[in-house]
Amino acid sequence: MNKLKLAVVGFFVGLSLFLSQVNSAGLTYNYPLYPYSKDLSQTLTFKIMLRCAQPDQISNLDMSLVANYLRQIDCITRGIPKIVVLGGFQQNGHDHTYPWWAPVDDSFTAPGRRKGKEALIWLMEEAKKYNTTCTFHVNPFDAYMDSEKWNFYEENDLLCRNTDGSLVKGDIWWDRQSYFVNMVNEWNAGVTKQRIDAFLNELPLVKETGVLYFDNLTQYPASPKHRVTRADQITAIKKAAEYLKEQYNIQLIGEYADVNLYGFDCLGVTWDWNASLNIDQMEVPAYVACGGRNICHDDLLGATNDISKRRLQVFGSSIQLEDIQFQQDVSKVVREFTHHTLPYFYMNRLLRQNLSTNGYEMTLSLSD
């Protein structure tokens, strides 16, 4: 009990210290959805792909094998709290069915002759044995013509359009042209809430996990015909985050950390883009916004290090584990966890005071 009291007192002393530092520095950030129900700076949040978008790509259709991988990770991490983000859970695999986030793919299997949604729910329950809860990879902006909801979105003017009325195109993913949802129109029409409600009705265990992953945050497509700007789309994302928190006590996490979403997006699975996104870990403490790194951070996939990624070694980082190589050789999980996540967990408990750079050297000073 004395240790608990000391920890609680220490937290609030640290929080007061941080707030005084913010005030003295004259920063104007505010965090409208803080405090969060979960401290993700002390949670290992990683990803697993269930069904890939192409038939010839590796997929995890047998939920018992996925559960065994979660068991292995739990052994390696010695039972620390974990959240796994499951991608490719929807019918036909990753990036399908958008703009809707359902139904669950019918090719999943699990013990007891379970199939489809029943098999996926089995995995979510089984994961709890390994100090792991499950959430899902969804995308708020992408839409495809082969979605069952395409006609509904087009007829109700819920897609981004150019000045001439043509649809705003996104990238081509898995040989399919993507288009963008006008989330301002969608929110105003009440459809954003319907989309969230329908998904959580399909997979209510996400409410226990308390986290939902939005892909492609920082995309924010404009819709010139509707005079909807990038800033308007950011506001719509914030409204969706507020609805998740207020209605379901679910926190928003994203592919990237983003200064526009401090206090809304409490974790970016990838911090590697700090240069292009103007992300600076010195701006906010880890309990406000924390993050991991992408799978190509070091030599695992033949990538080369560069100085911009040195900061991830200085700050420590959580890990993705999304690539199939980790399931094929769990010793790689050991290396990732010990080299990156253990320092990340420890240093996230301290307040960041000063970061200095001298050529290739970086030095981080922390409280205590």
C-alpha positions, -999 to +999 in steps of 0.1 A: +000+000+000+029+024+008+044+018-026+010+025-042+007+057-023+042+067-033+035+060-069+003+080-069+019+109-052+049+108-075+026+108-106+008+140-095+040+157-085+053+148-119+022+161-136+024+194-117+060+197-128+051+191-164+022+216-163+045+242-148+070+235-176+043+239-202+031+272-187+067+286-184+074+276-220+043+294-232+029+264-251-008+266-260-016+229-264-047+215-246-058+179-243-096+178-244-100+140-241-073+135-214-072+118-190-075+086-209-089+054-194-057+035-204-021+046-201-007+034-235+028+046-226+028+015-203+011-009-228+027-028-256+005-020-286+013-040-318-003-053-349-011-086-366-026-090-401-053-116-403-063-117-440-043-099-466-059-083-496-045-106-523-052-144-523-015-152-529-003-132-498+003-148-464-028-147-442-037-158-406-070-176-412-066-201-384-073-183-351-056-210-330-023-202-347-028-165-340-035-173-304-004-194-301+016-164-314+000-142-288+010-168-262+046-167-274+047-129-272+032-130-237+060-154-226+087-132-241+072-100-226+067-116-192+030-108-190+031-070-195-003-055-206-007-057-244-032-046-270-031-062-304-045-043-334-060-069-359-059-059-395-077-076-424-106-088-403-133-078-427-148-098-456-122-104-484-093-090-463-074-059-456-088-026-469-120-043-482-156-032-474-146+004-468-162+029-461-180+004-439-161-016-413-181-049-415-189-077-419-162-101-405-145-124-430-162-158-432-129-178-439-116-176-403-115-209-383-111-217-347-113-248-324-148-263-320-156-259-357-160-222-353-160-201-384-160-164-394-172-140-367-175-168-341-139-178-347-127-141-344-146-137-311-130-169-299-096-153-305-106-122-287-116-142-256-085-165-259-062-135-261-072-124-225-053-155-212-021-139-225-026-105-210-037-092-244-069-075-255-079-071-292-089-041-313-091-035-350-075-016-379-101+005-396-099+035-420-121+065-416-115+080-451-111+053-477-140+041-498-141+016-527-167+010-554-170-027-546-182-019-511-218-027-503-222+008-490-208+026-521-241+035-536-254+048-502-224+071-498-225+083-534-263+089-534-261+108-501-232+130-511-209+116-485-178+114-507-152+141-515-156+158-548-134+181-570-148+214-581-161+199-614-180+173-593-157+143-600-147+121-571-115+128-554-092+098-559-069+083-533-042+058-540-046+025-558-044-003-531-044-040-541-053-031-577-084-012-565-089+026-568-097+042-535-118+074-530-123+096-500-151+100-475-163+135-468-163+131-431-178+165-426-209+156-446-209+121-431-208+135-395-235+161-403-258+134-417-253+113-386-237+085-406-203+086-387-221+076-356-240+049-375-207+035-388-192+034-354-223+019-337-227-008-364-190-018-360-192-020-322-225-039-324-207-064-346-177-067-322-187-054-288-155-068-271-136-038-285-153-018-257-134-039-232-102-032-249-110+005-249-090+014-280-097+017-318-071+022-345-077+047-373-055+041-404-041+069-425-045+097-400-028+128-413-044+122-447-074+146-443-086+149-479-103+182-489-135+183-509-134+215-530-169+211-544-183+211-508-158+238-496-146+213-471-110+219-462-083+198-446-089+216-413-126+207-416-117+170-420-095+172-389-124+187-369-146+158-381-120+133-369-120+150-335-158+147-333-155+110-341-129+106-313-151+125-289-181+102-297-159+071-292-148+084-258-181+098-246-204+070-259-181+040-255-151+050-234-129+041-263-097+060-271-085+068-306-051+056-317-037+060-352-011+051-377+009+082-369+012+106-340+000+140-352+003+175-336-032+183-349-046+155-327-028+159-294-053+150-267-074+131-292-050+105-307-032+091-277-008+068-296+007+067-330+019+032-339+045+048-361+068+077-349+093+073-378+077+101-397+086+127-371+104+149-397+076+150-423+049+154-396+067+179-375+064+155-346+086+163-316+085+140-286+097+169-264+064+187-270+042+164-250+048+137-224+043+100-232+011+098-212-005+124-236+009+110-269+032+080-273+041+058-301+061+030-317+080+027-350+076+011-383+089-024-391+118-011-413+134+009-385+167-011-386+183-040-405+155-065-400+142-060-436+174-047-451+167-011-443+194+013-434+195+035-404+194+073-408+200+100-382+163+110-381+155+076-366+182+079-339+156+096-318+137+064-316+167+047-300+171+077-276+134+077-265+129+040-268+099+028-288+071+003-288+071-022-317+047-032-345+054-069-350+030-068-380+054-084-405+051-121-409+088-125-402+081-122-365+057-151-364+081-172-384+110-165-360+099-153-326+135-147-316+132-115-335+104-105-311+129-110-283+154-086-299+128-060-306+113-061-272+145-060-252+163-034-274+134-010-278+103-016-257+119-021-223+137+012-224+105+028-238+085+016-208+111+028-183+117+062-199+080+069-204+077+071-166+100+101-165+095+137-176+115+148-206+137+178-199+162+184-226+172+169-260+205+179-276+220+169-309+257+170-318+262+154-352+253+118-349+251+120-311+218+126-294+214+131-256+181+130-237+179+143-202+150+131-180+137+138-145+151+119-116 
